[in-house]
Amino acid sequence: MENYLNKMIGEKILNYQVEKLLNQNALFTTYIAKHLQYNKKVLIKVLTSPALLESNTDKIQLVEEIKQLSQIQHPNIITFYDYLEQNDNLYLFFEYIEGHSLSQYIEEVSGPIPNDKARIWLMTIAETYQFAAQKNLFRYIHPELIYITKEGNLKFLESAFSHFYLKQAEKENPTKALSHISPEYKQGAIISAESDTFSLGLLLFQMLTGKSLENINTQSLPAMRSFYPAILEDLQTFVSKATNPDKTQRFSSYTAFKDALANIDLNKVVTLPEAKQFINVPLISLGIAAVMATTVVYNYNYPGKTSRSEVVFNLQDTSYINKKRDSIDKARNLWQKQDSVRIAKLQTKNKEKAKIYMHKVRPNETMESIAAKYYIAVDTVRALNEYLKKTRSNAKLEAKYGVKVKVRDVYSLRKDETIDQVAYKYNISKLILLQVNNIVSEKEDLFEGKNIVIPIVAGR
């Protein structure tokens, strides 16, 4: 099979030459091809195996779905160009898109998606599937079939509207294929707005938690706060309603679903449990050992006036050890007081009390990199997060977790407001805001309602 698939590379089909094998799924093998005269790339999708069309009924169903898709024009749905039946196989020509599937984007690029971006994306996803419902298209809602392009736009593959594809995917991997399907549809019910909102609720759960649904009982979802304590209660309530096993308790229409999502106040303050005081016992012990070692070396090299010429360091001399330990405790207490004064002065200067912000871990991040990102100490990060107490500061963290950090404020961007204006408002460097908030393109990454994290740092 592999030789057959690679054999197509270099072939000319219509006015296109096949350049590269891109990927393969339960139904299609996808190639990148380029027009022979124009510098235009397309995707050519070929049946992974002609044997997939086991009967004439299968072929009729697939061709009918292709015909339906050919009549659809929507900015978020991949554009269908042409269709060719040749050599007992089907060749479908689509617009060329680059990017990641939503599930791949969460797993490899972003980790859990911030609330504001997740809401905007889910609104777009809901509107696109609502459009498909109005056109009487089948709706297969799954994060593998929704792509995030290099430009940050959403594109839906043709398989997101194919019942034939769902049947093939279910044969290949039923757990994965049915991970976002409503319980009543699994039992043979007709697809409906209620079953669609169930699937959309599962998408939001996955976006906010970064948790794959393949090994989760979707009829009894765990609370999102079991993954992130800072999940808004209103978002949890919304997801619980959308994914209620009883379809009569869900949103009854796309409009009701979108209205409820739009009305959630993402700027509410989440009350988090107080962090326990953190004492770095290993570090203190290391400090005691260092002082003792210094004393030994000093007494060994400079014995002239020491009263301990015979025994350099007597382990039985508890009074001497206690004096050294007391001096270390005094030094540590003084340092803690000085640090408290420094933080207090900084907070007074900013006229803001430090807030707790839940940072959603990205791939390859460590406590050190997160602390550096928010301009705080690693020990502060460790103290705020009980589960990180025994984690090395340079150890890579799993992208499915959230990390509490101290910040000065979380500011909701207003309409037409720029990052320069926010920097001026908080008397902080624009470059710091860009770095902390992962803003690459001010044009594409800034929008009304976006939360801008303001770190605890000095002014400009």
N, C-alpha and C positions, 0 to 999 in steps of 0.2 A: 504494500500500500504506500509506504514512504517513497519508494522509487517512482511510483506512479504520480504521486503528488509533486515531487521535485522535477519530474520530467516536463511539466508544463512551463517551467521557467525558460524564457527565451522564445516561447511560442507566440505567434501572431494570431490574435482573435479580433475579427473585424478590423478596426483601425488602431488597435492597441497591441503593444508588445508586453508580455508578462515579464516583470523584473524580479519579483521577490515573493516568497511564501510568507504571509503575515501571521495567520493563526488558523486554528481549526476548532470547530465545535461539533455538537451532535448532528448537525444537519449540513453545514457548509464548510468548505475550506476556502479561505480568503487570500487573494493575491493582490499585490500592488502592480499596476500596469501603467504604462505611459503612452500617450497618443503618438502615433508615428510622425505627425507633422507639427503638432503643437506641444509646447512644454506643459502638458496637462496630465495630472495623475488621476487615476480612478481606482476603485476597488472592484475586482472581479470575484464574484462568489460562485463556486462550483459545488455541486452536490459531493459531499465527502465520499459517497459511494452511490453509484446509480441504483444499487439494490435497495436503497432507502425507499424508492417508489415501488413498494411491493405489489401494489395493485393499481389498476386504472383509476380507482376512486381516490387513492392518495395523490396521484398526479393531478387529477382534476381539482382537488382541494387546494394543492399548493399553487397551481397556475391561477386559480380564482383569487387567492390571497395576493398574488403578485399583481394581478390586474387591478384589484382594489387599491393597492399601495401606489400603483403608477398614476392614479388619479388624484393623489393627495399631495398638496404643497403646504409645508409648514416649516418655519424656521428652525424648529427643534427636532424635526424628523429627517433622517438621512434621505437625501434626494435620490430617487430611482431614475436611471438614465435609459437603460435598454435591456432587452431580453433576447436570448438566443438559445434555440434547442438544436443540438448538433452532437453526432456520435453517441447517441443514447444518453446524453447528459444535458443539464441545464446550466446556462451561464447568465448570471445577473450582473449588471453594471450599475455601480452606485458612486456617489460623490466620495472623494478621498477625505478622510478625517484622521487627525493624529491626536493622541491623548491616552487616557486611562479609563477603564470602566469605573463606575462609582465604587464598586467593592474593592477594586485594585487601588484606586485613589486613596481610600480610607486606610487600607492595609499598608501601602508602601509610601505614600506621600504625606498625608496629613495627620493620620490618626483620627481621633474623634473631631468632628467639625464644629466650629464655634456656632453658638445659637443663632446669631443673625444671618450668617451665611447659610446654615442648614434650613432656616425658614424660607429664605429667598429661593433656594434650590427646590425645596419641596413644593413651594407655590408653583414654580415653573413646571415641575413634574406633574402636579395635579392638573394644571391647566392643559397640558399636552395630552394627558390621558382623557380628560373631559372632551377635548376636541375629537379624539379618536372615537369616543363613545357616541358623540353626535353624528359621526360619519359611519356608524355601525361597524366599526372595526373591532376585532377581538383585542382584549387588553391583557398582556402577560407582564405583570409588574415585577421586575427583578433587577437588582443593582448591576448584574453582569451585562445588561442590555442597554444601560444608560451610560453614555460616555461624557467625560469632562475633557473638552478639547484643549489644545495648547493655549488658546486664547481665553480659556475659562468659561466657555459656553457649554450648554448641555445639548447633546445629540442622542436621539433614540435610534437604535438599530431597527431594521425591518423586523427582526425576530420578536421585538416587543409587541408586535401586533399579529403574531402568527400562532394560531392554534396548532397547526401542523408541527411547528418547531417545538412547542411545549410537549407534545406527545413523544417526539424523538428524544428530547432532553430527559423526560421522565424515564424512558427506557434505559438511558445511559447512566444516570445518577439521580434516582428519585428523591433522595434526601436534599440534594442541592437544588434540584429543579422546583421542588414544592416548598422550599423554605419560606417563601413570602406569600403563599397561597392561603386564602381563607378556609376555615374548616368546612363550611357548607359546600364550597366549590370542590374540595377534595372528595366530598361524598356524592358528587354528581349534580349539584344544583346549577342552575343557569347563572352566568356571571351577572353581577349587578353593581349598582353604585355602592351598596353596603360592603360587598366583597372587595371592591376596589379601595375603599377607604381603609379597610382592614390592612390591605397590603401596603398602602401609603403610610399608615401608622407604624408598621414594621420597618419601613425605610427610614422614618424619622428616628426610631429607636436605634437603628444601626448607625446612623449618621452622628447622633449625639453621644453614643457610648463607644463607638468603634468596634463593637462586638459583633462577630459573625453569628448568623442565626441558624446555621446548619446543625448545631448541637444544643439548641435551646427549644424547649417546648413552647411554641408560640401561642398555644391556647392558655398558657399560664405564665405570662412573661414575668421575670423578676423585675423588681423596681429599678429604675435607671439609677437611683441614688445608691444602689448597692455597688455601682461602678464609679459614680462621681457624686460625692456628697453635695456638690454645688449645683446640681440640676434643679432648675426652677420647679416649684410645686405645680405651677400652672401647666408647664410642659408635660410633667408626669400625668396630670389629670387628663390632658388632651390625648396623650398616647394611650392611656388606659381606656378611654371612651372609644377611640378609633379601633382598638384591637379587642374589644369586648367579644368573648366567644358567642354571645347572644346578638345576632345581627340586628334585632329590633332596638338594641341599646346603643348602637353605633350612630355615626352621622348618616343621615338618610339620603344625602346628596353631595355632589362635589361642591356646590355653593355653600352649604352648611359647613362642610369641612374647611374650606378656604376662609370663610368668615371667622370661624372660631380660631383658626391659626393666626390670622391677621390681627385679631384683637388681644393676643397675649402680650403683656407688657414685659419685654425682655430686660428692662432696666431695673426691675425689682431687686432689692438687696436680699441675698440668701443668707440666712443666719446659720453659721457654722459652729460646731462645738469648740469650746476654748481649747487651745493647744496646751498640753502639759509642759511644765518647765523641763527643759532639757539640760542635763549635766553630762558633759563628756568625760565619763569616768576613765576610759582608756587614756585620754589625752592628759588628764591630771596625773595618773599613775606614771605616764611617760615623763612628765615634768619632774616628778619626785625623783625618778631614777636618774634623770639627767643631772639634777643638782647633786645627788649623792656621788655620781661618777665624777663630777667636776671637783668635789671636795677631795675625793681619793687622789685624783691626779695632782691637785694643788699641794696636798700634804706630802705627797711622794716627792715632788720636785723641789719644794721649798720647806724643808723640815726645820730650818733654823730656829724659829721662835714658837714652833708648835709644841703643845703639851702632849701630843700624841706621837712621839717619835718611835715608840715601840709598836703600837697598834695603830695603823693608818685609819681604819674605820671599824669600830667595835659594834657589831650587830646587836650585842646585848645592852648597849648603852641607849636605853629607850628614851631617856630624857633628851639626849642629843638629837635623836631621830625626830622626836616630837617637836623640838625647836625648829628643825628644818622644815618639817611638814607644816607647822604653824606659819612660817614665813612664806611658804608657797601659797597657803590658803589666803593669807593677807594680801599677797600680790594678786591672786586670782580675783578676790573680792573687790580690790581696788580697780582692777581692769574692768570688771562687770559694772561697777558704779560709773566709771568713766564712759563706758560704752552706752550705758543707759542715759547719761547726760547728753552724749553726742546724738543719740536717736531722738531724745526729747527736744533738743535744740533744733534738729532738722525738721521735726514735725511742727514745731512752733513756727519756724521760718516759712514752711509751706502752708501754714494755717489749715492743715488737713490732718485728720487722724488716719493712720495707716489702715488699709482695708485688706481683707483676705480675698485673693482672686484664684480661681481654679484654672491652672494652666493645663491644657490638654497635650499630653506628651506626644512628640513627633518621633519618627524612627531615628535611632542612633543618639538620642539625647541622653545626657547624664545629669546628675544633680549639679555637678560643676558647671555644665553649660547652661542649665536653667538658672542657677544662681547668678552667673555672669550676665545672662540675658536681662534679668530684672534688677541688676545692681544691688544684690543682697548677698549675705554670707551663706556659705554652704550649710553651716550649722543652723541657720535660721530655717532653711528649707527642711532640714532633717527634723528639727524640733516641731515644725508644723504638720509633719506627715508621719504618723505612728508607724506605718508599714515600712518606712525607709530607715528606721533607727539602726538596723544592722546592715544596710546596703552601703557598699563602697561608693565614695563620691564620684569616682570615674567609671563606675559600672553602667552599662547601657540599660536604660529603663524600657519596660514593655510599653508599646504605644497605646495599649488598651487602658492604661491607668491615667489618673489625673493627679496633679501635684499642686498643693496649696502654696502660694507665695504671697508675700506682703507687697502691696502696691500703694501708691498714693491715692489713686482714684481710677474709676472706670467711667469714661465720658462717652455719651451717645452723640454721634455726629449729627449735626442738623443739616437741613437741606441746603445745598450749594456751599457748605462750609468747607474750608480747606485745612490741610494739616498744618499749614503755616499759622493759621488763626488759632488752632488748638495749642500749638507750641507757644504762641505769644500769650494766650490766656493763662497757661500754667508756668510761664517763664522757664521753659525747658527747651533744649536743643531739638530742632526738627529731626536731625539725623538719629537721635536717640529714639524718638517716637516711631520713625520708619523701621528701625531695627527691632525694637521690642514688639511691634505689631505685625512684623513680616510683610510690610507694604513694599511691593516691588514696583507696581505701576500705580501712581496716584489716580490715574484716570479710571483704571479697571477695579482697583481694590478698595476705593473709597465710595461710600454710598450713604444715603440718609439712613440713620438708625444704627450704623456700624459702631460697635463698641471699641473705643480707643483706650488702651491701657496706659496709664500714666505711672511710671515707676518712681520709687523714692530715690531721687537723685537731686543734687544741687542744681541751681538755675543755670542759665546760659553761660 
